[in-house]
Amino acid sequence: GLQGRATVDSIDLRARLTLTQNRLQWGRAAMQQLPSLQTEAQAQYAFEASLLAVPRFTLSLDERELLAARYAMRTQDSTTTFDLNVDRGRLDCDYLTRLLHSLRFDFISPALQSLYVSGTLDFSGSELHQAAAGLRYKLDLRGENLGYRDSALGLQIDSSQVQISLQTAMEDSAGAGVAFDCDLSFAKFDFPIDTVAMHTGPGTLRANGRLTADNSPEDLYWDLNWRNIAGGSLQSHGTFKSTNVAASAFLLNMNVDAHEIELSPFTADTLQGKVSAAVAVNGRQWDNLQLTCTLQHDTLFYLLEEDRMRFLPYHWTIDSKLAITKKITDWLFAPGSLQGEPGSANFTARYQTEPGVFRFDLINAALDLSHVLGMLPPSYLEGLNPRLAGLSTANGWMNFQFSSMGELEYTGKFTVNSDKAIFTDDSLGIYADWLELKSDWDLLTNKTTGNYRVSMLASRMPDYIRLPLPRTVADGKIEIDEEAFIIKEGSFTAPAWHLSGSYRVDGKFLQEGMQVQTLVNTDMNAPEFVSLDRGLSLQGRLATRLVIEQFLPDDETAAQPARISGTVRASQLEVMMDSLFVMHDLNADVTFAQDFDFLTMTLLPAQPVSQPALANAGEALLLFDVLGELPNHSLTPASQLSIAKLQVGDYDLTDVSAKLNLGQSRFDIPQLRMNFLGGNMMGNVLVGFGDGDPDHLTYSMALQASSIDVSRLRRLSTQVEKGAKLSGDFYLSGIGAAPNKLDEVLNNLTGQLNITKIEKKTATNLLEALDPNGTEAGIQRVRFLLKTGWNVKSMTFEIKNGFIYASLAPIKTKPWSALFNLPATLDFARLPVRYFMTTE
């Protein structure tokens, strides 16, 4: 309805509008049902005063009053002013949210369907005034039992109370400012971090102050108390008071305290542990603030796939000058310092909001290396007792920036050095008295490159190496990108050993793991003897080439196929080991290859264990003094070696030569020959390693000796005639080599020694050696025969079932000297093999 009254001086109007059962169609959307709308207004207009007054205006939806206000507007000298006063203003957030969800218009985003707001907002008493000096306003906002939930984002605030007061102030000198007063409290504030919902609260915020016309702070106070944040709490309080607006001078005191906050919710459980921190910012000008931060944490754990790194409880202190532009677009931290138990550093940092660049410079950073081992996963150190000491230093910078696609990109350069570090491990027997590292690194978003040099000196090494390591230097270059990594141009030198070499590592990141190939070349060329160990010396040239190929799957329980291959070459090498032996003129060209599983350390392919391996050329072994040379073997050996002379004690082995096949679970010497004591020896050896288990080891050997002068053996020189010769052949095969299964190993032994040429006195001494106590009746009967005109044509010793079965072929010294005949073969002894395995 509409009512009105007009006079010469004014017009009065009263209006009431009610819309019920409203239906509206927008574009192609379906017809929508709207709530009922009620509005009442009373207006007066005075012509002479140019005054429009609305003493009453109300707005309601479904009989819920939203607004009751007064309005007045006047025009004088072409200047219009107005006043708006809200007598009552109240929003029912539950009702408005349900109303919004019921509407289906194209201009309403579907994302709003996931939002829900509850509670009431009251803005009664708010004012808006337009005067000649400018616009002034007063906003009084009170919220009761407010709630906010976004099901799409997982954000939720419950039982929140809000009281906010904003009011402009008119000042002729400084222009309009804004005074504000805020009280905020909430019982619950939930928000998502990755896939985890963070449940926090309760919390309170109290703030008041004043802003200038350009929204710069002039006088501020705040106090924040937020509890149950990841098991901890957060407090902040501070004051800001401008002392000279024109000169941007002020007094700032700000403190932020975080107490025992658990890190795991913020790091997707990769970093676990509690942290406490206190941050203080003080100053009088934006370009000259002081930042101080103290941080302490419990033992922190960084989770890996199968283990975790550990960071011991430390206390850290950060001090820095802070300069901020007035528009808060440029933040400069310089100079800054970091101090803590593990080390220290100086730094500068700068963040520019436009174009969104952050740069960090690290200056003279120092790390106490004794803290490094404590950070490593326990599984890395299992069974070890390492100690690391020394200091590592670093300098460099990093630059971070978001690309046009919103992706983080970075560049950087660093140098990392360490002087005079020490590494020892009693369990490994390594005592590195001096370690030095020099390296520089270039970091890009998709690629990292580096150069390094490592120097090392070790006075003691493990017992199985039994030699100290002289000063050794290794260097190389590293390249790592998203698909592969390379260590190239690697080299190392040990001048004291006349040793040098090169290496290269190529790795490729695959979908299910990583493929790695390592190549190492070494070359020792010593013109004079080099002492490598207590009594071990080398002279000459020794070169090696080693290739290791590995596949390392992401699944640590999956098979890890690997292959090792390479060559060893020696040229005119002289080897001396105290008084034990001297090797002259060793020449070798040895090639080997072996496949294995790095996870189980089993060899591939595994050799069958049902039958022992047989020597390749046993059937072709003939006496060298008859043939003059060995027959060609059907399998061409891949390797060979020769030794001009091998001196062992008082004996010389000369013209030693061998052909070899090494690898794929086999150690095969198809041809071996040497000269010894005026005669010669030749034979072959084959060892099958199976899968690497000692129980599956198979071995066989065949050997022939021709015309060995046994009188030159020191222990027999006084017992046999000068120039006494011995010839024979021997073969042996077996399965297994485990010391704890000696009986089983001995039972699997099979072999035979045939002595085809032996002097009578030598045979007598051999029989005496077999039965020194004279308790074996068979041996004593043979000794008696040798005294009654019989001699030995040949002797045979057969090994089977854990025993040695001895027999001989007797022959009469003179046909008429013996009064009786004997069988062609005479068995005379059965001796346990274990007897010959004892050392006593």
C-alpha positions, 0 to 999 in steps of 0.5 A: 500500500502507498499513502501520501500527503502534499503541501506547498512546502513538503511531501509526506509518503508512507509505503508498505510492500509485501511480496508473497509466494514469489516465483522467478525464472532467470535465463534457462534455469527452472522456476525458483520459489523465493521467500516472502518479502516485506518492507515499510518506509516513511519519507518526508521531503522539504522543498525549501530546505532541500531535505529528504528524511526517512525516519523509518525503513524496515526490511524483512524476509519471511517475517524475519526483520533484517533491518530497521534504519533512518536516513536523511539527505540534504543539499546546500550550495551544490553540496549533498550530505547524508546520514544513515543510522541503523537502529536494528540490524540482525542477520540469521546466518542459518536461515540465509544459508538455507535460502542460498542453497535452495536457489539454482541460478547460473550466477550462483557458484556451485561451490557455494553449496559446500558452505554453511554459516550459522549463528547471528550477526547484529550490526545495530547502532552502525552509522554512515555519514557523508559531510563536506569534509568526507565520509565517516562511518561507525560499524558495530558488529556483534556475532553470537554462536557463529559457525562456518563450515566448508565441506569441500575444503574441510574448514570448520569454525564452531561457537565463535563470538565476535565483537568489532567496532570500526569508526572513522575520525576526522582530522584536518591535518592528517585526514580521516583515520580509522579506529577499531576495537575487536574481540574474537573468540572461538571454541573450535577451528578445524582446517585441513593440512594435506589429507589430515584434518587439524583440530584446534581451539579454543582461541581468543583475539583482542585487538584495538588501534587506529589506522591512518587514511592510507591504512597505515598503522598508527596505534595498535595493540593485540593479544592472541591466545590459540590453544590445542594446535597440534598438541601445543599452543600459540600466543602473540601480543604486541604494540605499535605506536607511531611517534612521527607519521611524516618520518615513518617513526614508531615504536614496535614491540611484537612477540610470538610464542609457540609451545610444544607444537607437534610437527607431524600434522604439518609434514604428512608424518615425515617429520615427527617431534615437538618444537617450541619457539619464541620470536620477538621483533622490535624497532623504531623504523621499518628499515631498521627492525631487530628480529630475535628467534629462539627455537628448541625441539625434542628429538625429531625423527625424519621418516624414510622408507624403512628407517628414520633419521634422528635429530637430537634435542638442540637449542637454536638462536637467530638474530637479524636486522629486518628492513620492510618497505612501507607497503610491505612489498620488500622484506630484507633480513641482513645481516643475520646469524644462526647459532646452535649446538651442531654449528653456526652460520651467518646469512642474508635473506630477501623476499619481494612480493613483486615479482614473488622472489625469495633469495637466501645467502649462506655465509661462513656456515660451520657444522660440527661433524661429531653431530652427523652420525647421531642423525643417521638411521640406526640401521645404517650403523648396525654392527658398527662403532663409528666416530666422526670429528672435525668441522665442515664449512659452507657458503652459497646462495639460493634463489626461489621464484614461482613460474608463470605456471605457478610452479616453484623454481630455484637456482643456487650455488654452494661450496662445501668444504671440510679440513682435517676431519677424522673418521674411525670405526673399531668394528671395521678396523678403519682409522682415517687420521685425516679427511679433507673435502672440497666441493662446489655445487650448482643447483637448478630446479631440474638439475644439480651439478657438482665438483668435488675433491676428497683427500684421505690418509689412514694409519690403520685399515681393516685386518683383511687389508692389513696395510695403511692407506697413504695420502690418497686423492679422489675427485670427480663431477656429479650431475643429477636430474629427474631421469638420471645421475652421472659421476664422471671424470672421476680420478684418484691417485696414491703417489706413495704407491705409484697408483692412479686410476679413474672411475665413472658411475651412470645411474638411471631412475626407472619407474620401479627402481634405479639402474646403476653402472660403476666403472673403475680403472686402476693403474700402478706403475712402480719403477722401484719396490713399493712397500704396501704392508709389513713385508709385502712389496711390489715392483712393476705394473699392475692395471685393473678394470672393474665394471659393476652393474646393478638394478636397485628396485624401490621394493627392498624385498625384490630381487636385485640382479647385479653383475661384476666383470673386469680385467686384471693385467700385470706386466713384469711384476715383482712381488716380495713377501718377507721371507715367505716367497718372491715372485719374479716377472709375473705377467697376467691378463685375467678377465672375469665376469659374475652375475649375482643377486645383491639382495641375497648375495647368491651367485647366478647361475647356480651350479648343480650340486648333484655331481661334482664338477670334473676337471676339463682336461684330465684325460689329456694330461700326458707327461711333458717329457714325452709330449713336449707340450700340452694339447689344445683345449676345446674351450679357449681360455679367456685369461692367462698368466706366467711367472718366470720364477717363484721362490718359496723358501729354499725351492724354486718353481720356474716357468709357471704358466696357466690358462684360466676361465673365471666367472659365472660361478666357475674358477677354471684352470684348464692348463697349468704347468711349471718346472720343479726340482729338475722335473715338471708338473702340469694339471688343471683345476675346476671349482664350481661356486654354485650359488655361493653357499659353501655347502654347494661348492664343487671342486676337482683337480688333476695333476701330473708330476714327472721326474721330480728329484726328491733328493733335493727336498730338504727333509729327504735329502739324507734319506734317499739316494742323490738324484732319486726321481718320482713321477706320478699323477693325482686327481681329486674332486669333492662337494662342500667346504663348510668347516662345521660340516667337515665329516660330510665334506671328507665323505664326499671327497673322491680322488686318486694318487698314482706314483708311477716312478719311485725309488725303493728307498723313497718308497720305504721312507714314504711308508714310514711317514704313513705309519711312524708308530709301526702300528699298521700291520699292512704297511709293516708287511710291505716294508718287510717285503722291500727288505726281502728282494721286492721293490715297488713298480707303482703305488696308488692311493685312492680317496673315497668314503672318507678313507684313503685306500693304499695299494702297490704293484710289487716287482722282484728286484731280481727274478731269483731273489724272492722265494715266493710270488705276490699278486699283481696288486697288493692292498696294504692300508686303509687310513681315515682322511681326517688323520691327514687334516689334523695339524698335530 
